[in-house]
Amino acid sequence: MNVQQIKTMLDLQDAMNNKVNTNWQQQGFQFYRAIWVECAELLDHYGWKWWKKQSPDIEQVALELIDIWHFGLSILLQGGTNPELIVAQIQDQLRIETDEKDFRLDLEKFVAATLSDRQFHIALFGRLMAGIGMSFDQLYRGYVGKNVLNFFRQDNGYKDGSYRKHWHDGREDNEHLVEAVQILDATKIEFKDDLYSELKKRYQQ
């Protein structure tokens, strides 16, 4: 787990929250509520209905976990804690391992803890990552990718409707994002800037 990567994610989350509301830390937004709602959506993608055949959609589950990570970082930042301390906290508590064979039980423990104190439980989140075989690198690439794409959309007319979601080859921006994230070096400090530049290059073709 790379310290710089954690710092990058915290910086991006703070910047994104500032884009929504420059005074976001004082607004008391209920990020914990967003987390448990995302967990319910995640469970639907994983499957829980005993009366019909269901197979876990791991790709969608992973995307929901990345969304939950956004809200979790917001909770950690909302407390006004020094980012350096948050980095140390994540390093200390994020262990991607679980002894639970049923992913859904780990998910329910995470939701119960979230609702009990309205905080972000990093260690329990790590168990969820382990339950679907998600690595820290996958979390980082997915997280940064989604944030950079959101910023890119905003910078290119998303609000006024002038943004083109389908690019020169007819493919959606999300498809280009997946490709771009894979070809770049995520260990570089400039990863997010390189990713933005790659999206810009593809968008202008």
C-alpha positions as CSV (number, residue, x, y, z in Angstrom):
1,M,0.0,0.0,0.0
2,N,1.6,3.2,-1.2
3,V,1.4,6.3,1.0
4,Q,1.3,8.6,-2.0
5,Q,-1.6,6.7,-3.5
6,I,-3.6,7.2,-0.3
7,K,-2.7,10.9,-0.2
8,T,-3.8,11.2,-3.9
9,M,-7.2,9.7,-3.1
10,L,-7.8,12.0,-0.1
11,D,-6.8,15.0,-2.2
12,L,-9.2,14.0,-5.0
13,Q,-12.0,13.4,-2.6
14,D,-11.6,16.7,-0.9
15,A,-11.5,18.4,-4.3
16,M,-14.6,16.6,-5.5
17,N,-16.5,17.5,-2.4
18,N,-15.4,21.1,-2.7
19,K,-16.8,21.1,-6.3
20,V,-20.2,20.2,-4.8
21,N,-20.0,22.6,-1.9
22,T,-17.0,24.7,-0.9
23,N,-18.1,24.5,2.7
24,W,-18.8,20.8,2.6
25,Q,-17.0,19.9,5.9
26,Q,-19.3,22.1,7.9
27,Q,-22.5,21.0,6.2
28,G,-23.0,17.7,8.1
29,F,-23.8,15.7,5.0
30,Q,-24.9,12.2,6.0
31,F,-22.2,10.2,4.2
32,Y,-22.9,7.1,6.3
33,R,-26.5,7.0,4.8
34,A,-25.0,7.0,1.3
35,I,-22.8,4.0,2.4
36,W,-25.6,1.8,3.6
37,V,-27.8,2.6,0.6
38,E,-24.8,1.7,-1.7
39,C,-24.4,-1.6,0.3
40,A,-28.1,-2.5,-0.5
41,E,-27.4,-1.9,-4.2
42,L,-24.2,-3.9,-3.9
43,L,-26.1,-6.9,-2.3
44,D,-28.5,-6.9,-5.3
45,H,-25.5,-7.2,-7.6
46,Y,-24.0,-10.0,-5.5
47,G,-27.3,-11.9,-5.1
48,W,-29.3,-12.9,-2.1
49,K,-32.7,-14.1,-3.4
50,W,-33.2,-17.8,-2.6
51,W,-36.2,-18.1,-4.8
52,K,-34.4,-17.6,-8.1
53,K,-31.0,-18.5,-9.6
54,Q,-28.5,-15.7,-9.2
55,S,-24.8,-15.4,-9.9
56,P,-22.6,-12.6,-8.3
57,D,-21.8,-9.8,-10.7
58,I,-18.3,-9.2,-9.3
59,E,-17.5,-6.3,-11.6
60,Q,-20.6,-4.4,-10.5
61,V,-19.9,-5.3,-6.8
62,A,-16.4,-3.9,-7.2
63,L,-17.8,-0.6,-8.7
64,E,-20.1,-0.3,-5.7
65,L,-17.2,-0.8,-3.3
66,I,-15.4,2.0,-5.0
67,D,-18.4,4.3,-4.6
68,I,-18.5,3.3,-0.9
69,W,-14.8,4.2,-0.6
70,H,-15.6,7.7,-1.9
71,F,-18.1,8.2,1.0
72,G,-15.8,6.5,3.5
73,L,-13.0,8.9,2.7
74,S,-15.5,11.8,3.0
75,I,-16.4,10.7,6.5
76,L,-12.7,10.5,7.5
77,L,-12.0,14.0,6.0
78,Q,-15.2,15.5,7.5
79,G,-13.9,15.1,11.0
80,G,-11.2,17.7,10.2
81,T,-8.5,15.2,11.1
82,N,-5.0,16.0,9.7
83,P,-4.7,14.1,6.4
84,E,-1.4,12.6,7.5
85,L,-3.2,11.0,10.4
86,I,-5.9,9.6,8.1
87,V,-3.1,8.1,5.8
88,A,-1.6,6.4,8.9
89,Q,-5.1,5.2,10.0
90,I,-5.8,3.6,6.6
91,Q,-2.3,2.0,6.5
92,D,-2.9,0.6,9.9
93,Q,-6.4,-0.7,9.5
94,L,-6.9,-1.7,5.9
95,R,-6.1,-5.4,5.8
96,I,-7.4,-7.1,2.8
97,E,-8.3,-10.4,4.4
98,T,-11.3,-12.2,5.8
99,D,-12.1,-15.5,7.5
100,E,-15.8,-15.3,6.4
101,K,-16.8,-17.6,3.6
102,D,-20.1,-15.8,3.0
103,F,-19.5,-12.4,1.6
104,R,-23.0,-11.3,2.5
105,L,-22.4,-11.8,6.2
106,D,-19.3,-9.6,6.0
107,L,-21.4,-7.0,4.2
108,E,-24.1,-7.1,6.9
109,K,-21.4,-6.7,9.7
110,F,-20.1,-3.6,7.8
111,V,-23.6,-2.1,7.4
112,A,-24.4,-2.8,11.1
113,A,-21.2,-1.1,12.2
114,T,-21.9,1.9,9.9
115,L,-25.4,2.4,11.2
116,S,-24.3,2.0,14.9
117,D,-21.9,4.9,15.0
118,R,-22.2,6.6,11.5
119,Q,-18.4,6.2,10.9
120,F,-16.4,4.5,8.2
121,H,-15.0,1.1,9.3
122,I,-11.8,0.6,7.3
123,A,-11.0,-2.8,8.7
124,L,-14.5,-4.2,7.8
125,F,-14.2,-2.6,4.3
126,G,-11.0,-4.5,3.9
127,R,-12.9,-7.8,4.5
128,L,-15.3,-6.9,1.7
129,M,-12.4,-6.3,-0.7
130,A,-11.0,-9.7,0.2
131,G,-14.4,-11.3,-0.3
132,I,-14.4,-10.4,-4.0
133,G,-10.6,-10.7,-4.5
134,M,-10.1,-6.9,-4.9
135,S,-6.5,-5.7,-4.5
136,F,-5.5,-2.2,-3.3
137,D,-4.2,-1.5,-6.8
138,Q,-7.6,-2.2,-8.2
139,L,-9.3,0.0,-5.6
140,Y,-6.8,2.8,-6.4
141,R,-7.1,2.6,-10.2
142,G,-10.9,2.4,-10.0
143,Y,-11.2,5.2,-7.5
144,V,-8.9,7.6,-9.3
145,G,-10.4,6.7,-12.6
146,K,-13.9,7.6,-11.6
147,N,-12.8,10.9,-10.0
148,V,-10.7,12.0,-12.9
149,L,-13.5,11.2,-15.4
150,N,-16.0,13.2,-13.2
151,F,-13.7,16.2,-13.3
152,F,-13.1,15.7,-17.0
153,R,-16.8,15.7,-17.7
154,Q,-17.3,18.9,-15.6
155,D,-14.5,20.6,-17.4
156,N,-15.9,19.8,-20.8
157,G,-19.5,20.9,-20.6
158,Y,-21.3,18.3,-18.6
159,K,-23.4,20.9,-16.8
160,D,-24.5,22.8,-19.9
161,G,-25.1,19.7,-22.0
162,S,-22.3,20.2,-24.5
163,Y,-20.2,17.2,-23.3
164,R,-20.1,14.3,-25.7
165,K,-20.4,11.0,-23.8
166,H,-19.6,9.0,-27.0
167,W,-16.2,9.7,-28.4
168,H,-14.7,9.6,-31.9
169,D,-15.0,5.8,-32.3
170,G,-18.5,5.6,-31.0
171,R,-17.5,4.2,-27.6
172,E,-18.6,5.7,-24.3
173,D,-16.2,7.6,-22.1
174,N,-16.3,4.8,-19.5
175,E,-14.8,2.4,-22.0
176,H,-12.0,4.8,-22.8
177,L,-11.4,5.2,-19.1
178,V,-11.0,1.5,-18.5
179,E,-8.4,1.3,-21.3
180,A,-6.6,4.4,-20.2
181,V,-6.3,3.3,-16.5
182,Q,-4.8,0.0,-17.6
183,I,-2.0,1.4,-19.8
184,L,-0.8,4.0,-17.3
185,D,1.6,3.5,-14.4
186,A,-0.5,3.8,-11.3
187,T,2.5,4.0,-9.0
188,K,3.6,7.4,-10.4
189,I,2.7,10.5,-8.4
190,E,1.5,12.0,-11.7
191,F,-1.0,9.1,-12.4
192,K,-4.1,11.3,-12.0
193,D,-2.6,14.0,-14.2
194,D,-1.5,11.4,-16.8
195,L,-4.9,9.9,-16.8
196,Y,-6.6,13.3,-17.4
197,S,-4.2,14.0,-20.3
198,E,-4.9,10.6,-21.8
199,L,-8.7,11.2,-21.7
200,K,-8.2,14.7,-23.2
201,K,-6.2,13.3,-26.1
202,R,-8.8,10.6,-26.8
203,Y,-11.7,13.1,-26.5
204,Q,-10.1,15.5,-29.0
205,Q,-9.4,12.8,-31.7
